[in-house]
Amino acid sequence: MKLPEIEKLADLYERRKEERENKLRLFFLEKTQPFLVIQSPPGNIWGRCNSIEEIYRNNLVYFYDYLMNDYTDDLPYLEPWMGVGVYASAFGCEYLWREDNAPDTYYRYHHLEEIKNISYPEWRSSPVMKQIVDCIVYFNEHTREKLPIVFTDTQSPFDTATLILETTEFFTGCYTDPGVICNFLQLITNLVIEFSNIQQSLAGECGVYPGHIFPSMRWLKGIAVSDDNVAVSSVDINETIAMPFLQQLSDSFGGIAIHSCGNWSLTMNVYKQIKGLFMIDCAVDEACDPNPNDPVAVRNALAGSGIIAKVRMGKNFDKIAHILEKLVCKDLQLIVQLDYDEQHHADLYQHTVNLLEELYEKNS
């Protein structure tokens, strides 16, 4: 596909922003809009990413396709995505670059003893992190600073730890030697804060927040964090080991939005205590995750907390309706993300909007 011209793409973005920004402000700032419905077309920015030019091309094509979708309430952005092992790479973990898919990360350490005196890494020693810096600069130069940019896909310290240290050894250490584990997590947290500040500075006026997989705007704050290990670890470990470092990230960036795959609704009850947590992302439909969250559990965990629930579901409207009937309540704002269906996305969007209006009216 021929790349769209930047001036035309920027003009189209501004038109879409003019159409959608008021609703986004009412939702995020005024809190008078109870829901958003979003649908994103398929893209190739979370797959093969072997060069900056390839990442830029994939981003631009996805950005254009997103703007051409009339039936969504959010806006696209550019993302310097280079796999999930970005911070692990600074600790010497090997990246396996693949020709047809996202890169793999190989953990470096096998035993808890190996990380007891581990040193704080220099991010410039990581080719992956240097490439992210170069990618953000490339984005801005080639778009003439006209398109929004988010952080790379930030894995939580708790997630990153199991990309550096063998997973079973890490989780065992959470019980047998939590002091060593927490010292390790503190190093990772410090690195995330340092490098995210660098990304933020490079993005400049083009930076939008909180980032990866969440609706993001210049006038929002915070950092988006992927925290998938919470779906497999105990609520107690999530609270005592993982949560304090998420709090540090929230404090550093003026808020936090947290994603996890799998079923983590029990931990939502705990994580809602994080000061600055304003949005979570989870699946509530088997079409999106083989182990989705119970919508009633999500509602019970977050209703009245002020935390927005971004919920992912498929494209079967009967199933969507069944889920939303369990999920909607007057004191829980929802972002409903639907699987994109090229043939039926207009009808699916409108049916979902109509149902949500009806359900919120009924529950008001």
Order of alpha helices (4+ residues) and beta strands (2+ residues): alpha-beta-alpha-alpha-beta-beta-alpha-alpha-alpha-alpha-beta-alpha-beta-alpha-beta-alpha-beta-alpha-beta-alpha
